[in-house]
């Protein structure tokens, strides 16, 4: 069993995983594809990537959820699946990690710049999109 993360980092350096997107492209995933949807479509690719990083010595892996917010998922018609995609991303990473390594939820920028062309989108919408992601990650077993 690994020690509590906040205690562990007080006296230790933690080696994290690498750029998951770059790894996936090197393994043949086509560029331009929504990588977060792989959690639903071909989760074994994500699981194997996590396992490879762990075998290489990573002590902390990040979920495959960097762009899994409603604004970025809208481009793929999956904006209603935010919590599901984040939950699955967390579940895949937690399963790969077992009790060996730490797992962190990956939450990237919304992709919305202010002022934006879409007058319907405001700061409260961005905040809620982050909450959707965090809820999904928590449902998948993450605590940070």
C-alpha positions as CSV (number, residue, x, y, z in Angstrom):
1,X,0.0,0.0,0.0
2,X,1.4,3.4,-0.9
3,X,1.6,6.2,1.7
4,X,-0.7,9.2,1.7
5,X,0.4,11.5,-1.2
6,X,0.6,14.7,0.8
7,X,2.8,13.0,3.3
8,X,4.9,11.3,0.7
9,X,5.7,14.4,-1.2
10,X,7.1,16.1,1.9
11,X,10.3,14.1,1.6
12,X,10.3,12.5,-1.8
13,X,10.4,13.4,-5.5
14,X,7.5,11.9,-7.5
15,X,8.2,10.8,-11.1
16,X,5.1,11.5,-13.2
17,X,4.1,10.0,-16.5
18,X,4.7,11.6,-19.9
19,X,2.6,13.4,-22.5
20,X,-0.2,10.9,-23.0
21,X,-1.4,12.5,-26.3
22,X,2.1,12.3,-27.8
23,X,2.4,8.7,-26.7
24,X,-0.9,7.8,-28.3
25,X,0.0,9.5,-31.6
26,X,3.3,7.5,-31.6
27,X,1.2,4.3,-31.1
28,X,-0.8,5.0,-34.2
29,X,-3.8,7.0,-32.9
30,X,-4.7,9.4,-35.7
31,X,-4.0,13.1,-35.1
32,X,-7.1,15.3,-34.9
33,X,-9.1,12.6,-33.1
34,X,-10.6,13.5,-29.7
35,X,-8.3,11.6,-27.4
36,X,-10.7,11.8,-24.4
37,X,-13.3,9.8,-26.3
38,X,-10.9,6.9,-26.4
39,X,-11.9,6.3,-22.7
40,X,-15.3,5.1,-24.1
41,X,-14.3,3.8,-27.6
42,X,-11.1,1.8,-27.0
43,X,-10.3,2.0,-23.3
44,X,-7.6,-0.7,-23.6
45,X,-5.3,1.6,-25.5
46,X,-5.5,4.1,-22.5
47,X,-5.1,1.3,-20.0
48,X,-2.0,-0.1,-21.8
49,X,-0.5,3.4,-22.0
50,X,-0.9,3.9,-18.2
51,X,0.7,0.4,-17.6
52,X,3.6,1.3,-19.9
53,X,4.3,4.5,-18.0
54,X,4.1,2.6,-14.7
55,X,6.5,-0.1,-16.0
56,X,8.9,2.7,-17.0
57,X,9.0,4.0,-13.4
58,X,6.2,6.5,-13.2
59,X,5.0,7.0,-9.6
60,X,2.0,9.2,-10.6
61,X,-0.1,8.9,-13.7
62,X,-2.7,11.4,-15.0
63,X,-6.1,10.5,-16.3
64,X,-6.9,10.7,-20.0
65,X,-9.2,13.7,-19.5
66,X,-7.3,16.8,-20.3
67,X,-9.8,18.1,-22.8
68,X,-12.9,16.3,-21.5
69,X,-15.0,19.4,-20.9
70,X,-18.3,20.3,-22.5
71,X,-16.7,22.9,-24.8
72,X,-14.0,20.7,-26.3
73,X,-16.3,17.7,-26.4
74,X,-18.9,19.7,-28.3
75,X,-16.6,19.5,-31.4
76,X,-17.2,15.7,-31.4
77,X,-20.9,15.9,-30.4
78,X,-20.2,14.4,-27.0
79,X,-20.8,17.5,-24.8
80,X,-23.5,15.6,-22.9
81,X,-21.1,12.8,-21.9
82,X,-18.6,14.9,-19.8
83,X,-19.2,13.1,-16.5
84,X,-19.2,9.7,-18.2
85,X,-15.9,10.3,-20.1
86,X,-14.2,11.7,-17.0
87,X,-15.5,8.9,-14.8
88,X,-14.2,6.3,-17.2
89,X,-10.9,8.1,-17.5
90,X,-10.5,7.9,-13.8
91,X,-11.6,4.3,-13.6
92,X,-9.1,3.2,-16.2
93,X,-6.2,5.0,-14.5
94,X,-7.2,3.7,-11.1
95,X,-7.4,0.2,-12.4
96,X,-4.0,0.5,-14.1
97,X,-2.4,2.0,-11.0
98,X,-3.6,-0.7,-8.6
99,X,-2.0,0.1,-5.3
100,X,1.3,0.8,-6.9
101,X,1.2,4.4,-8.0
102,X,-0.8,7.7,-7.5
103,X,-3.4,8.9,-9.9
104,X,-4.2,12.5,-10.6
105,X,-7.1,13.9,-12.5
106,X,-6.1,15.8,-15.6
107,X,-8.3,19.0,-16.3
108,X,-7.1,21.3,-19.0
109,X,-8.4,24.7,-20.2
110,X,-11.9,25.1,-21.5
111,X,-10.8,26.3,-24.9
112,X,-12.9,29.4,-24.6
113,X,-11.2,32.8,-24.8
114,X,-12.8,35.9,-23.5
115,X,-14.3,38.0,-25.0
116,X,-15.6,35.1,-27.1
117,X,-17.8,35.0,-30.2
118,X,-20.4,32.9,-28.3
119,X,-22.2,35.5,-26.2
120,X,-24.1,32.6,-24.5
121,X,-20.9,31.5,-22.7
122,X,-19.8,33.3,-19.6
123,X,-17.5,32.7,-16.6
124,X,-20.3,30.8,-14.7
125,X,-20.5,28.4,-17.7
126,X,-16.7,27.8,-17.5
127,X,-16.9,27.2,-13.8
128,X,-19.8,24.7,-14.2
129,X,-17.9,22.8,-17.0
130,X,-15.0,22.4,-14.6
131,X,-17.4,21.1,-11.9
132,X,-18.8,18.5,-14.4
133,X,-15.3,17.2,-15.0
134,X,-14.4,17.1,-11.4
135,X,-17.7,15.2,-10.5
136,X,-16.9,12.6,-13.2
137,X,-13.4,12.2,-11.9
138,X,-14.6,11.8,-8.3
139,X,-17.2,9.2,-9.5
140,X,-14.4,7.3,-11.0
141,X,-12.5,7.1,-7.7
142,X,-10.2,10.1,-7.7
143,X,-9.6,12.3,-4.7
144,X,-7.1,14.7,-6.5
